[in-house]
Amino acid sequence: MSVTRRELLAGGVLAGLFGGRVAAEPTGTEWRNWSGTLSCMPKGRFRPASERELMNFVASTRGPIRPVGAGHSFSPLVPTDGHIVVIDQLAGLIRHDAERMEATFGAGTRLSDLGAPLEAIGQAMYNMPDIDRQTFAGAVATATHGTGLSLGCISDYVSGMRLVTPTGDVLNLSADEDPDVFQAARVNLGALGVVTEITTRNREVYRLKAVTEVRPLEEAIADFDTNAARYRHYEMFPIPYSTYTLTLAIEETEEATSYPEGAGDDEATFLSLVEMLMAGPAFVRGPVIDMLFGETPPSTVVDVSYKALTNVRNSRFNEMEYSVPVERGHECLVEVLDTIKAQGIDVIFPLEYRWVKGDDTWLGMSSGHEGHAAISVHQIASHDYRPLFDAVEPIFWKYDGRPHWGKLHSLGAGELRALYPHFDDFNAVRARLDPDGRMLNPHLRTVFGVTT
């Protein structure tokens, strides 16, 4: 049996394992995140229709406030017993500058809604993550990134922002105007206030050709460095217990749009197979998975950049991601895979392994480095993620890993200060803008070491 890329990434195997869609907002006042593992009963829920409404609300209320985007973070950035501010109405293209190749969007714009308006004005984002349901503000706040050793995270391309502070004031931020606050706001965890507008640097519209194939894992690791340098984007998705990995190589092209034929297998059927494998003994998983994937032929997608870089995801999961220095990435990845196998951990969900360019943000995963290797582990939402994450997180620490702010991790201020040279600089800006801690919740108090 073999499967096509469409079956792997869209309607079947990996879409069933590696993705999901945003659930409808629950009724009542309860808030839940996308994966369903986080919830809270906030004091109130406010959906401003304008920046002025938001300013008035913040100035006229007291107590904790947490901004909410798409709820696509797995770390507990939102849960609060205070007010949550839903920014989905602060959306859409606001203005653009053709000469500077910049565009300004409402902070609540979904990443999936950036591409078409930008294409209409002759612009395109330099890079995109493979899941695009997050809000622009949420992606910037957590240093969300795509793939490519020459391409930074989304925050790296931000050139301006508007921020409503915890006192209800509004700040225009750029490298020239209030530069310290701008630097902090580029990766802000929602701890400085509520972002209402984001200006990003872009490039001309471009097309991409994405080739997916299944390869022996050892072979893919051996030539990963060469391919990461050769292609604009190159990553792999190692499958636990298997001797194979899916690889994805993407480069610019002028070819016409094309997608593989076929609608894909029934996702429910494959997920039943996954449940069966996870319920059975670990020693049978590798042979069965190798049989399924071993002879899968390559497949190709060609489309405009924002469509080629993103995929539809259909099933919920939880995720942990750390970045480690590029030169230690392969070693760390192999140790994670070996640990999963040695401990017989119940997971079939593919890992994700990619390289991303370094940047000068204060709290970005790759700030201050030439680049980093990002390693993600996932567990389907119907299963307890703790056995997997508890086993692999210490491995990431061993390799000086930094956590993705939107993914699950257990680090506090002491460990984080040692990882980020500008940690105290950020905390000083945060304390200046928010001396009463309105933007904090229990998780952020742990992250920033705030005890009062």
C-alpha positions in Angstrom: 0.0 0.0 0.0 1.3 3.5 -0.8 -0.2 7.0 -0.4 0.1 10.2 -2.3 1.1 13.6 -0.9 -2.5 14.7 -1.1 -3.5 11.7 1.1 -0.5 12.4 3.3 -1.1 16.1 3.8 -4.7 16.9 2.9 -7.4 14.2 3.1 -5.6 11.3 4.7 -2.6 10.1 6.6 -0.7 13.2 7.8 -3.7 15.5 7.7 -5.4 13.2 10.1 -2.3 13.2 12.3 -0.8 16.6 11.7 -3.4 19.3 11.8 -6.8 20.6 12.7 -9.4 23.3 12.1 -10.4 26.0 14.5 -13.4 24.9 16.6 -16.5 27.1 17.0 -16.4 29.5 20.0 -18.1 27.7 22.9 -21.4 29.1 24.2 -21.6 31.0 27.5 -18.6 32.8 28.9 -16.2 29.9 28.9 -13.1 30.2 26.8 -11.3 27.2 25.3 -8.2 27.0 23.2 -8.1 25.2 19.8 -6.9 21.9 21.1 -9.4 21.8 23.9 -6.9 21.4 26.7 -7.0 25.0 28.1 -10.1 26.8 29.4 -11.2 29.5 31.7 -14.3 31.3 32.9 -13.3 35.0 32.5 -15.1 37.8 34.2 -16.0 39.3 30.9 -15.4 39.0 27.1 -15.0 42.2 25.1 -14.9 42.4 21.3 -13.9 45.9 20.3 -14.9 47.1 16.9 -12.3 49.8 16.8 -9.1 50.9 18.5 -11.0 53.7 20.2 -13.5 51.3 21.7 -10.6 49.2 23.0 -8.9 52.3 24.5 -12.1 53.3 26.3 -12.6 49.8 27.6 -9.1 49.4 29.0 -9.2 52.8 30.6 -12.6 52.3 32.2 -12.0 48.8 33.7 -9.8 47.4 36.4 -8.2 44.0 36.9 -6.5 41.5 34.6 -6.8 41.6 30.9 -5.7 39.0 28.4 -5.9 39.4 24.6 -7.2 36.5 22.6 -6.5 35.7 19.0 -7.4 32.4 17.4 -6.7 30.4 20.6 -4.2 28.4 18.6 -1.5 28.5 21.4 -1.0 25.4 23.4 0.8 27.2 26.3 -1.6 28.8 28.9 -1.1 32.4 27.6 -4.8 33.3 27.8 -6.5 31.7 30.8 -7.6 34.4 33.3 -10.4 35.1 35.8 -10.3 38.7 34.5 -11.4 40.1 31.1 -10.4 38.6 27.8 -10.3 40.9 24.8 -11.1 39.2 21.5 -9.5 41.1 18.6 -11.1 39.4 15.6 -12.9 42.6 14.5 -9.6 44.5 14.3 -8.9 42.9 10.9 -8.2 43.6 7.3 -5.7 45.6 5.2 -5.5 49.1 6.5 -2.9 50.7 4.2 0.1 49.9 2.1 3.3 51.5 0.7 4.2 50.3 -2.7 7.6 52.0 -2.7 8.7 50.6 0.7 6.9 47.2 0.0 5.1 47.4 3.4 1.5 46.8 4.4 -0.4 47.4 7.6 -3.1 45.0 8.8 -5.5 44.9 11.7 -3.9 42.8 14.4 -6.8 40.4 14.5 -6.4 39.4 10.8 -5.9 35.7 10.4 -2.7 34.7 8.6 -4.9 32.9 6.1 -6.5 36.3 5.2 -3.2 38.1 4.5 -2.1 36.5 1.3 -4.9 37.5 -1.1 -5.0 41.2 -0.2 -1.2 41.3 -0.4 -1.3 39.7 -3.8 -3.9 42.2 -5.0 -1.4 45.0 -4.3 1.6 43.2 -5.7 3.1 42.1 -2.4 3.7 38.8 -0.5 5.0 37.8 2.9 8.6 36.5 2.9 7.5 33.4 4.7 4.5 31.7 6.3 4.0 28.9 8.9 2.4 25.8 7.6 -0.7 26.4 9.7 -2.4 29.7 9.0 -5.4 29.9 11.3 -3.6 32.1 13.9 -4.1 35.9 14.1 -1.4 38.1 13.0 -1.0 39.5 16.5 -0.8 36.0 18.0 1.8 34.9 15.5 4.0 38.0 16.2 3.5 37.7 19.9 4.9 34.2 20.0 7.6 34.5 17.3 5.8 32.0 15.1 8.0 31.0 12.1 8.1 29.0 8.9 11.0 27.2 7.4 14.2 28.3 5.7 17.8 29.0 6.8 17.6 32.4 5.0 14.2 33.3 6.4 13.4 34.7 9.8 10.3 34.3 12.0 7.2 36.5 11.3 8.3 39.0 14.0 11.6 39.6 12.2 9.7 41.3 9.3 7.6 43.6 11.5 8.5 47.3 11.0 5.7 49.0 12.9 2.9 48.4 15.4 0.2 50.2 17.4 -0.2 49.2 21.0 -3.0 50.0 23.5 -1.2 50.0 26.8 -2.7 48.7 30.1 -3.6 52.3 31.0 -5.7 52.8 27.8 -3.1 54.9 26.0 -2.0 54.1 22.4 1.6 54.0 21.2 3.0 54.1 17.7 6.0 51.8 17.6 8.9 51.5 15.2 12.7 51.2 15.2 12.8 55.0 15.2 9.8 55.8 17.4 10.0 54.3 21.0 12.6 51.7 19.9 12.9 49.9 23.2 9.1 49.2 23.4 9.2 48.3 19.7 11.9 45.7 20.2 10.0 44.3 23.2 6.7 44.3 21.3 8.0 42.3 18.3 7.8 39.2 20.5 5.5 40.2 23.4 3.5 37.3 24.7 0.6 39.7 25.0 2.3 41.1 28.1 2.7 44.7 27.1 -0.9 45.6 26.2 -3.2 44.9 23.2 -1.7 45.2 19.7 -4.2 46.8 17.2 -2.1 47.2 14.0 0.9 45.6 12.5 3.1 46.8 9.6 5.2 44.2 7.9 8.0 44.3 5.3 7.1 42.3 2.2 8.5 41.4 -1.2 7.0 41.0 -4.8 4.5 38.2 -5.4 6.2 34.9 -6.1 5.3 31.3 -6.8 6.6 28.1 -5.2 7.1 24.5 -6.2 6.8 22.0 -3.3 8.0 18.4 -3.7 7.2 15.9 -1.1 8.7 12.5 -0.8 9.2 9.6 1.6 12.9 8.8 2.2 14.9 6.6 4.6 15.4 8.6 7.8 19.2 8.0 8.0 19.7 9.1 4.4 17.5 12.2 4.9 19.5 13.3 8.0 22.8 12.7 6.2 22.1 15.1 3.4 19.8 17.5 5.4 22.5 20.2 5.5 23.0 20.1 1.8 19.3 20.3 1.0 18.7 23.0 3.6 21.2 25.2 1.8 20.0 24.2 -1.7 16.3 24.9 -1.3 14.4 28.0 -0.1 12.6 25.8 2.3 13.5 22.3 3.4 12.2 20.2 6.3 11.3 16.7 7.3 8.7 14.9 9.3 10.2 11.9 11.0 7.6 9.3 11.9 8.1 7.7 15.4 9.1 4.0 15.2 9.6 4.1 11.5 12.8 4.0 9.5 11.3 6.6 7.1 10.6 10.3 7.1 8.6 12.6 4.9 10.7 15.4 3.4 9.4 18.7 1.9 11.6 20.7 -0.5 10.3 24.0 -1.8 11.8 26.4 -4.3 10.7 29.4 -6.4 9.3 28.7 -9.8 7.4 30.2 -12.8 5.5 27.0 -13.4 1.7 26.9 -13.7 -0.5 26.0 -10.7 -0.8 22.2 -10.2 -1.9 19.8 -7.5 -1.8 16.0 -7.4 -5.0 14.2 -8.6 -7.2 12.3 -6.3 -9.3 13.1 -3.3 -7.4 11.1 -0.7 -8.4 8.4 1.7 -11.1 8.7 4.4 -9.5 10.4 7.4 -11.7 8.6 9.9 -10.6 5.3 8.6 -6.9 6.2 9.0 -7.4 7.6 12.4 -9.0 4.3 13.4 -5.8 2.6 12.2 -3.7 5.1 14.3 -5.8 4.3 17.4 -5.3 0.6 16.8 -1.6 1.0 16.5 -1.3 3.1 19.6 -3.4 0.5 21.6 -1.2 -2.4 20.4 2.3 -3.3 21.4 5.0 -0.8 20.4 7.1 -3.4 18.5 4.5 -3.8 15.7 4.3 0.0 15.0 7.5 0.3 13.0 6.9 -2.5 10.5 3.3 -1.5 9.9 4.2 2.2 9.4 7.1 1.2 7.1 4.8 -0.9 5.1 2.4 2.0 4.7 4.9 4.6 3.8 7.9 2.8 2.3 6.9 2.9 -1.4 5.0 6.2 -1.4 5.9 8.1 -4.7 6.9 11.8 -4.6 4.3 14.4 -5.4 4.4 18.0 -6.4 2.3 21.2 -5.7 2.8 24.5 -7.5 1.0 27.6 -6.5 1.4 31.2 -5.3 3.6 31.4 -2.2 0.9 31.8 0.5 -1.0 28.8 -0.8 2.0 26.5 -1.4 3.3 27.2 2.1 0.2 26.4 4.1 -2.0 23.3 4.4 -5.5 22.4 5.6 -5.4 20.6 8.9 -8.3 18.5 10.1 -7.6 17.0 13.6 -6.7 18.5 16.9 -3.3 18.0 18.6 -1.1 19.4 21.3 2.5 20.4 20.6 5.8 21.1 22.2 8.6 22.8 20.2 12.1 23.9 21.1 14.8 25.4 19.1 18.4 24.2 19.5 21.6 25.4 17.9 21.8 24.3 14.2 25.0 22.4 14.7 23.4 20.2 17.4 20.0 19.8 15.7 20.5 16.4 14.2 21.9 14.9 17.4 19.0 16.2 19.4 16.4 14.9 16.9 17.9 11.4 16.9 18.0 11.3 20.7 14.3 12.4 20.8 13.3 9.6 18.3 15.4 7.0 20.2 13.9 8.0 23.5 10.3 7.6 22.1 11.2 4.1 20.8 13.1 3.0 23.9 10.3 4.1 26.3 7.5 2.7 24.1 5.7 6.0 24.2 2.2 5.9 22.6 2.7 8.3 19.7 2.5 7.9 16.0 2.2 11.6 15.2 5.1 12.8 13.0 7.7 15.2 14.4 8.7 18.3 12.5 12.3 19.3 11.9 13.4 22.5 10.2 15.9 25.3 10.2 15.1 29.0 10.6 17.4 32.1 10.3 18.5 34.0 13.4 17.2 37.4 14.2 17.7 40.3 16.6 14.4 40.2 18.5 14.7 40.1 22.2 12.6 37.0 22.9 12.6 35.2 19.6 13.6 31.5 19.6 16.5 32.3 17.3 17.5 35.7 18.6 21.2 36.3 18.8 22.0 33.1 16.7 22.9 32.6 13.1 20.0 30.2 13.0 18.3 27.4 14.9 17.0 23.9 14.4 13.3 23.8 15.4 12.1 20.4 16.6 8.4 19.9 17.3 6.7 16.9 18.9 2.9 16.4 18.8 0.3 14.2 20.4 -3.3 13.9 19.1 -5.7 15.7 21.4 -7.5 12.5 22.4 -4.4 11.2 24.1 -2.5 12.4 27.2 0.5 14.4 25.9 2.3 14.3 29.2 4.2 11.0 28.8 5.7 12.2 25.5 6.4 15.8 26.5 7.8 14.9 29.9 10.2 12.5 28.3 11.5 14.7 25.6 11.6 18.2 27.2 14.8 17.4 29.3 16.5 16.3 26.1 15.8 19.8 24.7 17.3 21.4 27.8 20.4 19.2 27.4 21.0 20.9 24.0 20.4 24.5 25.3 16.9 24.5 23.8 14.6 27.5 23.8 10.8 26.9 23.9 8.3 28.2 21.4 6.2 30.6 23.4 2.9 29.3 21.9 3.8 25.7 22.6 3.8 23.7 25.8 6.8 24.1 28.1 7.6 24.1 31.8 10.3 26.7 32.1 10.2 29.7 34.5 12.0 33.0 34.8 15.2 31.5 36.2 15.8 29.1 33.3 14.5 31.6 30.7 16.8 34.4 31.8 19.8 32.2 31.2 18.6 31.5 27.6 17.7 35.0 26.5 20.3 37.8 26.9 17.6 40.5 26.6 15.2 38.8 29.1 15.7 41.5 31.7 15.4 44.2 29.1 12.0 42.9 28.1 10.9 42.6 31.7 11.9 46.2 32.4 9.8 47.4 29.5 6.9 45.2 30.6 7.1 46.5 34.2 7.2 50.1 33.0 4.1 49.8 30.8 2.2 47.5 33.2 3.3 48.3 36.8 0.1 46.8 38.2 0.5 43.5 36.2 -2.9 43.8 34.4 -1.6 41.9 31.4 -0.4 38.9 33.5 -2.0 35.6 34.3 -0.5 32.7 36.4 1.5 31.4 33.5 3.1 34.7 32.6 3.8 35.4 36.3 5.9 32.2 36.3 7.6 33.1 33.0 8.6 36.6 34.1 9.2 35.8 37.8 6.5 38.2 39.1 5.4 37.2 42.7 3.4 40.2 43.7 
